[in-house]
Amino acid sequence: MIHPIPSGTRDVLPQETGEVRAITDTLRTAFDRHGYGEIYTPALEYESVLARADMAEAQPAYRVFDETGVVLALRSDMTVPIARVVATRYASSEPPLRFCYFAHCYRGVRPQRGQLRELLQAGIELIGSPAPEGTAEALTVLCRSLDAVGLKDYRVGMGDASLFPALMASLQVREPVRHGLLEALVRRDFVELGQRLHDAGLDGQAADLLLDVPQRRGGPELLTDAPEPAVEAVTGMRRVYELLDPDVAERVIFDLGLIRNIGYYTGAVFEVYDPALGTPIGGGGRYDELLGRFGRALPAVGFALDVDQLHQALAGEERGTGLLLAGSADGAGGGALS
């Protein structure tokens, strides 16, 4: 007999659970080593609280009513709940504040795309540390943590959420057009981006610049030649890069077209890639304005790793060795993803 489960969810059996536990235990140790204290928040939040963040592309997947008729929602990330905690429980605490978490989050996705509604995230939030120092610390913790679990071939793409909007503003792109251009860029669909630029009736030079700059990707040499509207963002990336230790810096790829699909990002953004997977393992960035929406304006930066994606990447790189075996005391190895 087949008893279905909700679309976008899955059962995790004991062997794979052991492998995942080995990964999260190692990440927990790495986060603790850098001074990040673990925090738990309720899976349910008031929808009015979550609405303070601009998360059009990461809407709550499930809503319920409490006994008074107030709408509750399952959290779609941990950044917003932690912002709430900082504003209420740490209102007078001296920054910087360092938190880490391991939590299930719930996203509204299109099931036919094979994405999960329920995902296990591991991440950190660094509150009260401005750029470039705070960004460099977050990137360092990210790379040290991935090194600790044994991921070998990953790279971290780094961009700036303010770059393309500044470019559009300087070229006087009409406000109704900007949203569509950003949507195409989030999907990395440069064919659609080119078509939307053509449909907007921009002159050839402006359209060429808006199509060319987001496709620039490479090493630090990319930061030496940028159009005037992009100089501030590129300079910020360069300052972060200069603070990184060599082993972290060698992991970074600069991507002038990188824009994440959550609207609270304000500056540097980054994503983790591994050749074993076709989708990012995780990502993050600066959100210097979000805490102010909850009553305590502080600069902030963080990242979240999709633990299932990280598990798959590890399995793809070193199937049956390292941490994957550590999760199976009987030595069976491999798990459901083998």
KEGU-155286 format. One record per residue (C-alpha): y, x, z. Coordinates in steps of 0.2 Angstrom, whole numbers, padded with zeros to 4 digits. Each point is the difference from the previous one (the first is absolute). Layout:
BEGIN
+-------+-------+-------+
! north !  east !    up !
+-------+-------+-------+
!     Y !     X !     Z !
...
+-------+-------+-------+
END
This chain:
BEGIN
+-------+-------+-------+
! north !  east !    up !
+-------+-------+-------+
!  0000 !  0000 !  0000 !
!  0018 !  0006 ! -0004 !
!  0013 ! -0004 !  0013 !
!  0017 !  0005 ! -0007 !
!  0014 !  0009 !  0009 !
!  0019 ! -0002 ! -0004 !
!  0005 !  0008 ! -0016 !
!  0008 !  0017 !  0003 !
! -0010 !  0004 !  0015 !
! -0017 !  0009 !  0002 !
! -0013 !  0003 !  0013 !
! -0002 !  0018 !  0006 !
! -0018 !  0005 !  0005 !
! -0004 !  0012 !  0014 !
! -0003 !  0016 ! -0010 !
!  0017 ! -0002 ! -0009 !
!  0008 ! -0005 !  0017 !
! -0006 !  0017 !  0007 !
!  0007 !  0009 ! -0014 !
!  0017 ! -0009 !  0001 !
!  0000 !  0003 !  0019 !
! -0002 !  0019 ! -0003 !
!  0015 !  0000 ! -0011 !
!  0011 ! -0010 !  0012 !
! -0005 !  0010 !  0015 !
!  0005 !  0016 ! -0009 !
!  0017 ! -0008 ! -0006 !
!  0003 ! -0006 !  0018 !
! -0003 !  0018 !  0006 !
!  0012 !  0007 ! -0013 !
!  0014 ! -0013 !  0004 !
! -0002 !  0004 !  0019 !
!  0002 !  0018 ! -0004 !
!  0017 ! -0003 ! -0008 !
!  0006 ! -0010 !  0015 !
! -0003 ! -0018 ! -0007 !
! -0005 ! -0013 !  0013 !
! -0012 ! -0014 ! -0005 !
!  0007 ! -0017 !  0000 !
! -0008 ! -0018 ! -0002 !
!  0010 ! -0015 ! -0005 !
! -0006 ! -0018 ! -0002 !
! -0008 ! -0004 ! -0017 !
!  0010 ! -0016 !  0000 !
!  0019 !  0001 !  0000 !
!  0013 ! -0014 ! -0002 !
!  0004 ! -0002 ! -0018 !
!  0019 !  0000 !  0004 !
! -0002 !  0018 !  0007 !
! -0010 !  0006 ! -0016 !
!  0014 ! -0008 ! -0011 !
!  0012 !  0013 !  0007 !
! -0008 !  0012 ! -0012 !
!  0002 ! -0001 ! -0019 !
! -0018 !  0000 ! -0004 !
! -0001 ! -0011 ! -0016 !
! -0015 !  0010 ! -0006 !
! -0010 !  0000 !  0016 !
!  0001 ! -0018 !  0006 !
! -0011 ! -0006 !  0014 !
! -0016 ! -0006 ! -0007 !
! -0004 ! -0013 !  0014 !
!  0012 ! -0011 !  0010 !
! -0005 ! -0012 !  0015 !
!  0010 ! -0011 !  0011 !
!  0000 !  0002 !  0019 !
! -0001 ! -0015 !  0012 !
!  0019 ! -0002 ! -0001 !
!  0000 ! -0001 ! -0019 !
!  0008 !  0018 ! -0002 !
! -0007 !  0010 ! -0015 !
! -0010 !  0015 !  0004 !
! -0006 !  0013 ! -0013 !
! -0013 !  0014 !  0000 !
!  0009 !  0016 ! -0002 !
!  0001 !  0008 ! -0017 !
!  0005 !  0017 !  0006 !
!  0003 !  0009 !  0017 !
!  0017 !  0007 ! -0003 !
!  0009 ! -0017 !  0003 !
! -0009 ! -0003 !  0016 !
!  0004 !  0017 !  0006 !
!  0018 ! -0002 ! -0004 !
! -0001 ! -0016 !  0011 !
! -0008 !  0010 !  0014 !
!  0013 !  0013 ! -0001 !
!  0015 ! -0012 !  0001 !
! -0008 ! -0010 !  0015 !
! -0010 !  0012 !  0010 !
!  0009 !  0017 ! -0004 !
!  0018 ! -0007 ! -0001 !
!  0007 !  0014 !  0011 !
! -0013 !  0014 ! -0003 !
!  0006 !  0016 ! -0007 !
! -0006 !  0004 ! -0018 !
! -0009 !  0006 ! -0008 !
! -0015 ! -0011 !  0003 !
! -0017 !  0004 ! -0007 !
! -0013 ! -0014 ! -0002 !
! -0017 !  0000 ! -0009 !
! -0012 ! -0015 ! -0004 !
! -0016 ! -0005 ! -0006 !
!  0001 ! -0019 ! -0005 !
! -0006 ! -0013 ! -0012 !
!  0013 ! -0007 ! -0011 !
!  0000 ! -0015 ! -0011 !
!  0008 ! -0001 ! -0018 !
!  0002 ! -0014 ! -0012 !
! -0008 !  0007 ! -0016 !
! -0007 ! -0007 ! -0016 !
! -0019 !  0000 !  0004 !
! -0004 !  0002 ! -0019 !
!  0008 !  0018 !  0001 !
! -0014 !  0006 !  0012 !
!  0012 !  0003 !  0014 !
! -0003 ! -0003 !  0018 !
!  0009 ! -0013 !  0011 !
! -0006 !  0009 !  0016 !
!  0002 !  0018 !  0001 !
! -0001 !  0013 !  0014 !
!  0015 !  0011 !  0001 !
!  0003 !  0017 !  0009 !
!  0018 !  0006 !  0001 !
!  0015 !  0006 !  0010 !
!  0018 ! -0005 !  0003 !
!  0013 !  0013 !  0004 !
!  0015 ! -0009 !  0007 !
!  0017 !  0008 !  0003 !
! -0002 !  0016 ! -0010 !
!  0011 !  0000 ! -0016 !
! -0003 !  0009 ! -0016 !
! -0004 !  0013 ! -0005 !
! -0008 !  0005 !  0016 !
! -0009 ! -0016 !  0004 !
! -0007 ! -0002 ! -0018 !
! -0006 !  0018 !  0000 !
! -0009 ! -0004 !  0017 !
! -0008 ! -0015 ! -0007 !
! -0006 !  0009 ! -0016 !
! -0007 !  0014 !  0011 !
! -0010 ! -0012 !  0011 !
! -0006 ! -0009 ! -0015 !
! -0007 !  0016 ! -0008 !
! -0007 !  0007 !  0016 !
! -0009 ! -0016 !  0003 !
! -0008 ! -0001 ! -0017 !
! -0005 !  0018 !  0002 !
! -0008 ! -0004 !  0016 !
! -0011 ! -0013 ! -0007 !
! -0005 !  0012 ! -0014 !
!  0008 ! -0007 ! -0015 !
!  0003 !  0014 ! -0012 !
!  0007 ! -0005 ! -0017 !
!  0014 ! -0012 !  0005 !
!  0018 !  0001 ! -0005 !
!  0016 ! -0008 !  0008 !
!  0012 ! -0008 ! -0013 !
!  0017 !  0000 !  0007 !
!  0015 ! -0010 ! -0007 !
!  0015 ! -0009 !  0006 !
!  0003 ! -0019 !  0001 !
!  0018 !  0002 ! -0002 !
! -0001 !  0010 ! -0016 !
! -0003 ! -0013 ! -0014 !
!  0012 ! -0013 !  0008 !
!  0014 !  0013 !  0000 !
! -0004 !  0004 ! -0018 !
!  0001 ! -0019 ! -0005 !
!  0016 ! -0002 !  0010 !
!  0008 !  0014 ! -0008 !
! -0004 ! -0006 ! -0018 !
!  0006 ! -0018 !  0006 !
! -0017 ! -0008 ! -0003 !
!  0003 ! -0019 !  0003 !
! -0007 ! -0006 !  0017 !
! -0012 ! -0013 ! -0008 !
! -0008 !  0014 ! -0010 !
! -0003 !  0013 !  0014 !
! -0014 ! -0010 !  0008 !
! -0010 ! -0001 ! -0015 !
!  0002 !  0019 ! -0004 !
! -0005 !  0004 !  0018 !
! -0015 ! -0011 ! -0001 !
! -0006 !  0009 ! -0016 !
!  0003 !  0017 !  0008 !
! -0010 ! -0005 !  0016 !
! -0015 ! -0003 ! -0012 !
!  0003 !  0016 ! -0009 !
!  0001 ! -0010 ! -0016 !
!  0012 !  0010 ! -0011 !
! -0004 ! -0010 ! -0015 !
!  0006 ! -0016 !  0009 !
!  0015 !  0010 !  0007 !
!  0005 !  0005 ! -0018 !
! -0002 ! -0018 ! -0006 !
!  0011 ! -0007 !  0014 !
!  0013 !  0014 ! -0003 !
!  0000 ! -0006 ! -0018 !
!  0001 ! -0018 !  0004 !
!  0015 !  0003 !  0012 !
!  0010 !  0007 ! -0014 !
!  0005 !  0016 !  0008 !
!  0007 !  0013 ! -0012 !
! -0012 !  0014 ! -0006 !
!  0006 !  0014 !  0011 !
! -0001 ! -0010 !  0016 !
! -0017 ! -0008 ! -0005 !
! -0007 !  0018 ! -0004 !
!  0006 !  0007 !  0017 !
! -0008 ! -0015 !  0010 !
! -0016 !  0003 ! -0009 !
!  0000 !  0019 !  0000 !
!  0004 !  0003 !  0018 !
! -0014 ! -0010 !  0009 !
! -0013 !  0009 ! -0011 !
!  0006 !  0017 !  0007 !
! -0014 !  0007 !  0011 !
! -0005 !  0018 !  0005 !
!  0004 !  0014 !  0012 !
!  0016 !  0005 !  0009 !
!  0008 !  0006 ! -0017 !
!  0002 ! -0019 ! -0003 !
!  0013 !  0000 !  0013 !
!  0012 !  0012 ! -0008 !
!  0006 ! -0011 ! -0015 !
!  0004 ! -0018 !  0004 !
!  0013 ! -0012 ! -0007 !
!  0015 ! -0003 !  0011 !
! -0005 ! -0017 !  0008 !
! -0017 !  0008 !  0005 !
!  0007 !  0016 !  0008 !
!  0001 ! -0007 !  0018 !
! -0018 ! -0006 !  0000 !
! -0006 !  0016 ! -0008 !
!  0010 !  0011 !  0012 !
! -0008 ! -0010 !  0014 !
! -0018 !  0004 ! -0007 !
!  0005 !  0018 ! -0002 !
!  0005 !  0001 !  0019 !
! -0016 ! -0007 !  0005 !
! -0010 !  0011 ! -0010 !
!  0009 !  0016 !  0007 !
! -0006 ! -0005 !  0017 !
! -0018 ! -0002 ! -0004 !
! -0013 !  0014 !  0004 !
! -0007 !  0008 ! -0015 !
! -0017 ! -0009 !  0002 !
!  0008 ! -0017 !  0001 !
!  0013 !  0004 ! -0014 !
! -0014 !  0004 ! -0012 !
! -0007 ! -0017 !  0001 !
!  0016 ! -0009 ! -0005 !
!  0004 ! -0006 ! -0018 !
!  0017 ! -0007 ! -0003 !
!  0001 ! -0016 ! -0009 !
!  0017 ! -0007 ! -0005 !
! -0007 ! -0017 ! -0004 !
! -0009 ! -0003 !  0016 !
!  0005 ! -0016 !  0008 !
! -0011 ! -0009 !  0013 !
! -0001 ! -0019 ! -0001 !
!  0006 ! -0004 !  0018 !
!  0019 ! -0003 !  0000 !
!  0005 !  0008 !  0017 !
! -0002 !  0018 ! -0007 !
!  0017 !  0009 ! -0001 !
! -0003 !  0018 ! -0004 !
! -0015 !  0012 ! -0003 !
! -0016 ! -0009 ! -0004 !
! -0017 !  0008 ! -0003 !
! -0018 ! -0005 ! -0005 !
! -0016 !  0009 !  0002 !
! -0011 !  0003 ! -0015 !
! -0018 !  0006 ! -0002 !
! -0009 !  0003 ! -0017 !
! -0015 ! -0009 !  0008 !
!  0010 ! -0017 ! -0001 !
!  0011 ! -0008 ! -0012 !
!  0011 ! -0008 !  0013 !
!  0011 !  0008 !  0014 !
! -0009 !  0003 !  0017 !
!  0016 ! -0003 !  0009 !
!  0018 !  0002 !  0001 !
!  0016 ! -0002 !  0009 !
!  0019 !  0005 !  0001 !
!  0016 ! -0002 !  0008 !
!  0007 ! -0016 !  0006 !
!  0016 !  0004 !  0009 !
!  0007 ! -0018 !  0000 !
! -0015 ! -0010 !  0006 !
!  0002 !  0003 !  0019 !
!  0018 ! -0006 ! -0001 !
! -0007 ! -0017 ! -0006 !
! -0009 ! -0001 !  0017 !
!  0015 !  0005 !  0011 !
! -0001 !  0019 !  0001 !
!  0006 !  0010 ! -0014 !
! -0010 !  0016 ! -0002 !
! -0006 !  0011 ! -0015 !
! -0019 ! -0001 ! -0002 !
! -0014 !  0006 ! -0011 !
! -0019 ! -0003 !  0000 !
! -0015 ! -0001 ! -0010 !
! -0016 ! -0010 ! -0001 !
! -0017 !  0005 ! -0007 !
! -0013 ! -0013 ! -0006 !
! -0015 !  0006 !  0009 !
! -0012 ! -0008 ! -0012 !
!  0008 !  0009 ! -0014 !
!  0000 !  0016 !  0009 !
! -0019 ! -0003 !  0004 !
! -0003 ! -0002 ! -0019 !
!  0010 !  0015 ! -0004 !
! -0010 !  0011 !  0012 !
! -0016 ! -0007 ! -0007 !
!  0005 !  0004 ! -0017 !
!  0005 !  0018 !  0004 !
! -0015 !  0005 !  0012 !
! -0013 ! -0013 ! -0001 !
! -0012 !  0002 !  0015 !
!  0009 !  0014 !  0009 !
!  0013 !  0003 !  0013 !
!  0007 ! -0015 !  0009 !
! -0011 ! -0012 ! -0010 !
! -0015 !  0007 !  0008 !
!  0008 !  0001 !  0017 !
!  0001 ! -0019 !  0000 !
! -0019 ! -0002 ! -0002 !
! -0009 !  0007 !  0015 !
! -0017 ! -0003 ! -0009 !
!  0006 !  0011 ! -0015 !
! -0002 ! -0014 ! -0012 !
!  0017 !  0003 ! -0007 !
!  0008 ! -0008 ! -0015 !
!  0004 ! -0017 !  0006 !
!  0003 ! -0016 ! -0010 !
!  0011 !  0009 ! -0012 !
! -0013 !  0013 ! -0005 !
+-------+-------+-------+
END
